[in-house]
Amino acid sequence: MYAIVKTGGKQYQVAVGDRLRVEKLSGNVGDPVELDQVLLLADEETVFVGRPVLDTAKVTATIAEQGKRKKILVFKKKRRKGYRRMQGHRQHFTTLLINDISA
């Protein structure tokens, strides 16, 4: 069984036991999280598609990690003008461990 869930403006395919890295969610490590925007739910023989979401379906997960991604560098330059700017950015993320998918 798997589901398509929406969180942080993105869609992810998840199954029980998966580890999923999503945009930052509030909470501490070990806290339960309920993802209720389930767009699709499928098992071996049936597929349920929401319009746009399934009202009764939900995915429960546990926060496994809170952290920051690797630093990316943003560099701006205008030629022949002496204009140079360098800036770094580290995006926050949350790793979820999928525990249960219920319809």
C-alpha positions as CSV (number, residue, x, y, z in Angstrom):
1,M,0.0,0.0,0.0
2,Y,1.2,3.5,-0.8
3,A,-0.1,7.0,-0.8
4,I,0.6,10.4,-2.4
5,V,0.7,13.1,0.2
6,K,1.1,16.9,-0.1
7,T,3.2,18.8,2.4
8,G,5.3,21.9,2.0
9,G,3.9,22.7,-1.4
10,K,5.3,19.4,-2.8
11,Q,3.9,15.9,-3.4
12,Y,5.5,12.7,-2.2
13,Q,4.8,9.0,-2.7
14,V,5.1,7.2,0.7
15,A,4.7,3.7,2.0
16,V,4.9,2.3,5.5
17,G,8.5,2.3,6.7
18,D,9.8,5.0,4.4
19,R,12.0,7.8,5.5
20,L,10.9,11.1,3.9
21,R,12.8,14.4,4.0
22,V,10.4,17.3,3.7
23,E,10.3,21.1,4.3
24,K,10.6,22.1,8.0
25,L,7.7,21.1,10.2
26,S,7.4,22.3,13.8
27,G,8.0,19.7,16.5
28,N,10.7,17.8,18.2
29,V,12.4,14.5,17.4
30,G,10.0,11.7,18.4
31,D,6.8,13.7,18.1
32,P,4.0,12.2,16.0
33,V,2.9,14.0,12.8
34,E,-0.4,13.5,10.9
35,L,-0.4,14.2,7.2
36,D,-4.0,14.7,6.2
37,Q,-3.7,16.0,2.7
38,V,-3.7,12.6,1.0
39,L,-4.2,12.9,-2.8
40,L,-4.2,9.2,-3.7
41,L,-4.3,5.9,-1.9
42,A,-3.5,2.6,-3.6
43,D,-3.0,-1.0,-2.6
44,E,-2.7,-4.1,-4.7
45,E,-6.1,-4.1,-6.3
46,T,-7.8,-0.7,-5.7
47,V,-6.9,2.9,-6.2
48,F,-8.7,5.8,-4.5
49,V,-8.2,9.3,-6.1
50,G,-9.2,12.4,-4.2
51,R,-10.8,15.5,-5.8
52,P,-8.5,17.2,-4.7
53,V,-7.9,15.2,-1.4
54,L,-9.4,12.2,0.3
55,D,-11.3,13.3,3.4
56,T,-11.1,10.1,5.4
57,A,-7.5,9.1,4.6
58,K,-4.5,10.1,6.7
59,V,-0.8,9.2,7.0
60,T,0.8,9.1,10.5
61,A,4.5,9.6,10.9
62,T,7.2,10.3,13.5
63,I,9.8,13.1,13.3
64,A,13.1,11.3,13.0
65,E,15.4,14.3,12.5
66,Q,15.4,18.1,12.3
67,G,18.3,19.6,10.5
68,K,19.8,21.8,7.8
69,R,20.9,20.8,4.3
70,K,24.3,21.5,2.8
71,K,25.2,25.1,2.2
72,I,24.6,26.5,-1.3
73,L,26.4,29.6,-2.4
74,V,24.5,32.4,-4.2
75,F,26.9,34.6,-6.2
76,K,26.0,37.7,-8.1
77,K,28.2,39.7,-10.4
78,K,27.9,42.5,-12.9
79,R,30.7,42.6,-15.4
80,R,33.0,45.6,-15.6
81,K,31.3,47.4,-12.7
82,G,33.0,45.9,-9.7
83,Y,29.8,44.5,-8.3
84,R,30.2,41.2,-6.5
85,R,28.0,39.6,-3.8
86,M,28.4,36.2,-2.3
87,Q,25.7,34.8,0.1
88,G,25.2,31.3,1.6
89,H,22.0,29.6,2.4
90,R,21.1,26.4,4.4
91,Q,17.5,25.2,4.1
92,H,15.9,23.6,7.1
93,F,14.4,20.2,6.8
94,T,12.5,17.5,8.7
95,T,12.9,13.8,8.2
96,L,9.8,11.8,8.8
97,L,9.5,8.0,9.4
98,I,6.1,6.8,8.0
99,N,4.3,4.6,10.5
100,D,0.8,4.0,9.2
101,I,-1.4,4.7,6.2
102,S,-5.2,4.6,7.0
103,A,-8.2,5.0,4.8
